[in-house]
Amino acid sequence: MIFYFSGTGNSLHAAKVLAEKTDEHLINIAKAIDDEMFEFELEKNERIGFVFPVYAWAPPEIVLDFISQLSFMGEITYVYSIITCGGQEGHATSIISKALSQQGLSLNCAFTLPMPSNYILGYDVESQDQQTRKLEAADQLLVEIGDLVSQGKKGIYHTIPGSMPGLKSKLAGAMFNKFARNTGKFYATDD
């Protein structure tokens, strides 16, 4: 079972590739919240994955809200996360691990998956060449992650926290959630 949240498609792509590789089914976190679906029945030896982007070096608030309401019927044997980002995840893995532990879940493996940066308000769009290279590397890494997850490997933490991860996650993450999520300047027309 792979729970995913994706704003622009990077995490959705990662979740789909991983689901195919591990023969797991996908659950859209946003839809599950809309449907008030927080209780899930596990099959024997079913793996639980969380795939989502990093928002200002922290997990998106929607992912943390979802986890805080999650419950499972059945034995939990394996939990992992894949965090997509433009380059660094900060302390996002630590934050998600803490949220999971509050629900009685232990994070067995965690991976940072660099993909094209898509926070266009903060950075220039990467060149097409850079985007292509990152996507190819991400797909290759997803195959490796899929193998590790399928084998039930534990204790593997391939993360990219970057410099000053605690400060970035705590300060930038909080400021982002408080001030930078306003969509008032964005709109669509029939054109």
C-alpha positions as a LaTeX table, in Angstrom:
\begin{tabular}{lrrr}
\hline
Residue & $x$ (\AA) & $y$ (\AA) & $z$ (\AA) \\
\hline
Met1 & 0.00 & 0.00 & 0.00 \\
Ile2 & 1.54 & 3.30 & $-1.10$ \\
Phe3 & 0.08 & 6.53 & 0.22 \\
Tyr4 & 1.05 & 9.48 & $-1.94$ \\
Phe5 & 0.56 & 13.21 & $-2.15$ \\
Ser6 & 1.65 & 15.12 & $-5.23$ \\
Gly7 & 1.24 & 18.76 & $-6.10$ \\
Thr8 & 2.86 & 18.92 & $-9.53$ \\
Gly9 & 3.27 & 15.27 & $-10.50$ \\
Asn10 & 6.82 & 14.42 & $-9.38$ \\
Ser11 & 5.67 & 12.39 & $-6.38$ \\
Leu12 & 2.81 & 10.84 & $-8.36$ \\
His13 & 5.33 & 9.65 & $-10.96$ \\
Ala14 & 7.56 & 8.21 & $-8.23$ \\
Ala15 & 4.60 & 6.48 & $-6.56$ \\
Lys16 & 3.42 & 4.95 & $-9.86$ \\
Val17 & 6.88 & 3.64 & $-10.77$ \\
Leu18 & 7.31 & 2.19 & $-7.29$ \\
Ala19 & 3.80 & 0.66 & $-7.26$ \\
Glu20 & 4.56 & $-1.12$ & $-10.52$ \\
Lys21 & 7.93 & $-2.34$ & $-9.25$ \\
Thr22 & 6.58 & $-3.57$ & $-5.87$ \\
Asp23 & 3.10 & $-4.66$ & $-6.98$ \\
Glu24 & 1.46 & $-2.35$ & $-4.43$ \\
His25 & $-1.69$ & $-0.29$ & $-4.87$ \\
Leu26 & $-1.79$ & 3.50 & $-4.65$ \\
Ile27 & $-3.86$ & 5.62 & $-2.30$ \\
Asn28 & $-4.11$ & 9.36 & $-2.96$ \\
Ile29 & $-3.80$ & 11.12 & 0.40 \\
Ala30 & $-5.83$ & 14.17 & $-0.72$ \\
Lys31 & $-8.70$ & 11.96 & $-1.93$ \\
Ala32 & $-8.56$ & 9.82 & 1.22 \\
Ile33 & $-8.92$ & 12.98 & 3.32 \\
Asp34 & $-11.82$ & 14.22 & 1.17 \\
Asp35 & $-13.49$ & 10.80 & 1.55 \\
Glu36 & $-12.66$ & 10.73 & 5.29 \\
Met37 & $-10.92$ & 7.41 & 4.75 \\
Phe38 & $-8.33$ & 6.91 & 7.47 \\
Glu39 & $-8.70$ & 3.23 & 8.39 \\
Phe40 & $-7.06$ & 0.60 & 6.21 \\
Glu41 & $-6.96$ & $-3.17$ & 6.34 \\
Leu42 & $-3.58$ & $-4.72$ & 5.64 \\
Glu43 & $-2.96$ & $-7.95$ & 3.81 \\
Lys44 & $-0.40$ & $-10.35$ & 5.23 \\
Asn45 & 3.15 & $-8.93$ & 4.90 \\
Glu46 & 1.86 & $-5.81$ & 3.16 \\
Arg47 & 4.31 & $-2.93$ & 3.01 \\
Ile48 & 3.26 & 0.64 & 3.82 \\
Gly49 & 4.91 & 3.42 & 1.82 \\
Phe50 & 4.58 & 7.19 & 1.94 \\
Val51 & 5.61 & 9.21 & $-1.12$ \\
Phe52 & 5.39 & 13.00 & $-1.06$ \\
Pro53 & 7.30 & 16.18 & $-1.94$ \\
Val54 & 9.21 & 18.31 & 0.49 \\
Tyr55 & 7.73 & 21.77 & 1.07 \\
Ala56 & 10.32 & 24.19 & 2.44 \\
Trp57 & 12.42 & 21.35 & 3.86 \\
Ala58 & 9.45 & 19.73 & 5.63 \\
Pro59 & 6.61 & 17.34 & 4.81 \\
Pro60 & 3.45 & 19.02 & 3.48 \\
Glu61 & 0.96 & 19.75 & 6.22 \\
Ile62 & $-1.66$ & 17.59 & 4.47 \\
Val63 & 0.60 & 14.52 & 4.80 \\
Leu64 & 1.13 & 15.11 & 8.52 \\
Asp65 & $-2.60$ & 15.68 & 9.05 \\
Phe66 & $-3.38$ & 12.43 & 7.24 \\
Ile67 & $-0.86$ & 10.42 & 9.25 \\
Ser68 & $-2.25$ & 11.83 & 12.52 \\
Gln69 & $-5.61$ & 10.20 & 11.71 \\
Leu70 & $-4.38$ & 6.91 & 10.23 \\
Ser71 & $-5.22$ & 3.53 & 11.67 \\
Phe72 & $-4.58$ & 0.02 & 10.39 \\
Met73 & $-6.19$ & $-3.35$ & 10.87 \\
Gly74 & $-3.63$ & $-6.10$ & 10.57 \\
Glu75 & 0.02 & $-6.56$ & 11.36 \\
Ile76 & 2.37 & $-3.77$ & 10.31 \\
Thr77 & 5.68 & $-5.26$ & 9.20 \\
Tyr78 & 7.35 & $-2.66$ & 7.00 \\
Val79 & 7.08 & 1.14 & 6.62 \\
Tyr80 & 9.13 & 3.35 & 4.31 \\
Ser81 & 9.11 & 6.85 & 2.85 \\
Ile82 & 10.25 & 8.48 & $-0.36$ \\
Ile83 & 10.55 & 12.24 & $-0.31$ \\
Thr84 & 10.87 & 14.05 & $-3.63$ \\
Cys85 & 12.67 & 17.37 & $-3.71$ \\
Gly86 & 14.72 & 19.67 & $-5.88$ \\
Gly87 & 17.89 & 18.84 & $-3.98$ \\
Gln88 & 17.63 & 18.75 & $-0.17$ \\
Glu89 & 14.98 & 17.47 & 2.18 \\
Gly90 & 16.10 & 19.15 & 5.40 \\
His91 & 14.76 & 17.18 & 8.36 \\
Ala92 & 11.65 & 15.98 & 6.52 \\
Thr93 & 12.48 & 12.33 & 7.22 \\
Ser94 & 12.89 & 13.03 & 10.94 \\
Ile95 & 9.59 & 14.91 & 11.00 \\
Ile96 & 7.71 & 12.13 & 9.18 \\
Ser97 & 9.35 & 9.50 & 11.39 \\
Lys98 & 8.14 & 11.32 & 14.51 \\
Ala99 & 4.60 & 11.66 & 13.08 \\
Leu100 & 4.55 & 7.95 & 12.28 \\
Ser101 & 5.85 & 6.98 & 15.72 \\
Gln102 & 2.98 & 8.90 & 17.30 \\
Gln103 & 0.71 & 6.47 & 15.43 \\
Gly104 & 2.70 & 3.46 & 16.62 \\
Leu105 & 4.57 & 3.05 & 13.31 \\
Ser106 & 8.33 & 2.75 & 12.87 \\
Leu107 & 10.01 & 3.98 & 9.71 \\
Asn108 & 12.15 & 1.08 & 8.44 \\
Cys109 & 13.69 & 2.86 & 5.43 \\
Ala110 & 13.72 & 6.36 & 4.00 \\
Phe111 & 14.87 & 7.80 & 0.70 \\
Thr112 & 15.34 & 11.26 & $-0.77$ \\
Leu113 & 14.54 & 11.35 & $-4.49$ \\
Pro114 & 15.95 & 14.44 & $-6.24$ \\
Met115 & 13.75 & 15.56 & $-9.12$ \\
Pro116 & 13.38 & 18.78 & $-11.08$ \\
Ser117 & 12.74 & 21.71 & $-8.77$ \\
Asn118 & 9.28 & 23.06 & $-9.39$ \\
Tyr119 & 8.86 & 25.80 & $-6.80$ \\
Ile120 & 8.90 & 28.51 & $-9.45$ \\
Leu121 & 8.20 & 31.28 & $-6.95$ \\
Gly122 & 11.57 & 30.72 & $-5.32$ \\
Tyr123 & 13.83 & 29.49 & $-8.09$ \\
Asp124 & 14.33 & 29.66 & $-11.81$ \\
Val125 & 13.22 & 26.61 & $-13.75$ \\
Glu126 & 16.11 & 24.25 & $-14.39$ \\
Ser127 & 17.28 & 23.82 & $-17.97$ \\
Gln128 & 15.67 & 21.06 & $-20.02$ \\
Asp129 & 19.00 & 19.22 & $-19.94$ \\
Gln130 & 19.14 & 19.35 & $-16.11$ \\
Gln131 & 15.51 & 18.24 & $-15.85$ \\
Thr132 & 16.10 & 15.28 & $-18.17$ \\
Arg133 & 19.21 & 14.19 & $-16.25$ \\
Lys134 & 17.40 & 14.43 & $-12.92$ \\
Leu135 & 14.38 & 12.48 & $-14.17$ \\
Glu136 & 16.57 & 9.73 & $-15.63$ \\
Ala137 & 18.55 & 9.48 & $-12.38$ \\
Ala138 & 15.31 & 9.44 & $-10.38$ \\
Asp139 & 13.90 & 6.57 & $-12.43$ \\
Gln140 & 17.10 & 4.60 & $-11.97$ \\
Leu141 & 17.04 & 5.26 & $-8.21$ \\
Leu142 & 13.37 & 4.20 & $-8.06$ \\
Val143 & 14.31 & 0.81 & $-9.52$ \\
Glu144 & 16.93 & 0.40 & $-6.78$ \\
Ile145 & 14.48 & 1.56 & $-4.08$ \\
Gly146 & 11.86 & $-0.82$ & $-5.44$ \\
Asp147 & 14.32 & $-3.72$ & $-5.13$ \\
Leu148 & 15.20 & $-2.78$ & $-1.53$ \\
Val149 & 11.53 & $-2.39$ & $-0.56$ \\
Ser150 & 10.53 & $-5.64$ & $-2.28$ \\
Gln151 & 13.25 & $-7.46$ & $-0.34$ \\
Gly152 & 12.07 & $-5.88$ & 2.91 \\
Lys153 & 15.46 & $-4.34$ & 3.64 \\
Lys154 & 15.48 & $-2.35$ & 6.88 \\
Gly155 & 17.70 & 0.37 & 8.30 \\
Ile156 & 18.48 & 2.02 & 4.98 \\
Tyr157 & 18.30 & 5.81 & 5.08 \\
His158 & 19.48 & 7.36 & 1.82 \\
Thr159 & 18.50 & 10.93 & 2.57 \\
Ile160 & 19.89 & 14.31 & 1.55 \\
Pro161 & 19.35 & 16.69 & 4.47 \\
Gly162 & 21.64 & 19.43 & 3.14 \\
Ser163 & 23.25 & 22.13 & 5.24 \\
Met164 & 21.56 & 23.38 & 8.42 \\
Pro165 & 18.63 & 20.96 & 7.96 \\
Gly166 & 17.12 & 21.53 & 11.40 \\
Leu167 & 17.04 & 25.28 & 11.03 \\
Lys168 & 15.65 & 25.11 & 7.50 \\
Ser169 & 12.95 & 22.60 & 8.37 \\
Lys170 & 11.86 & 24.30 & 11.56 \\
Leu171 & 12.02 & 27.92 & 10.45 \\
Ala172 & 11.37 & 27.78 & 6.70 \\
Gly173 & 8.83 & 24.97 & 7.03 \\
Ala174 & 6.79 & 26.90 & 9.60 \\
Met175 & 7.02 & 30.17 & 7.67 \\
Phe176 & 6.04 & 28.42 & 4.43 \\
Asn177 & 2.94 & 26.90 & 6.00 \\
Lys178 & 1.97 & 30.20 & 7.59 \\
Phe179 & 2.69 & 32.68 & 4.80 \\
Ala180 & 3.66 & 31.07 & 1.49 \\
Arg181 & 0.67 & 28.88 & 0.75 \\
Asn182 & $-1.61$ & 31.71 & $-0.28$ \\
Thr183 & $-2.93$ & 31.06 & $-3.78$ \\
Gly184 & $-4.63$ & 34.45 & $-4.15$ \\
Lys185 & $-2.29$ & 35.58 & $-6.93$ \\
Phe186 & $-3.00$ & 32.50 & $-9.04$ \\
Tyr187 & $-6.03$ & 32.21 & $-11.23$ \\
Ala188 & $-7.26$ & 30.57 & $-14.41$ \\
Thr189 & $-9.30$ & 32.00 & $-17.26$ \\
Asp190 & $-11.03$ & 30.43 & $-20.23$ \\
Asp191 & $-8.05$ & 31.57 & $-22.34$ \\
\hline
\end{tabular}
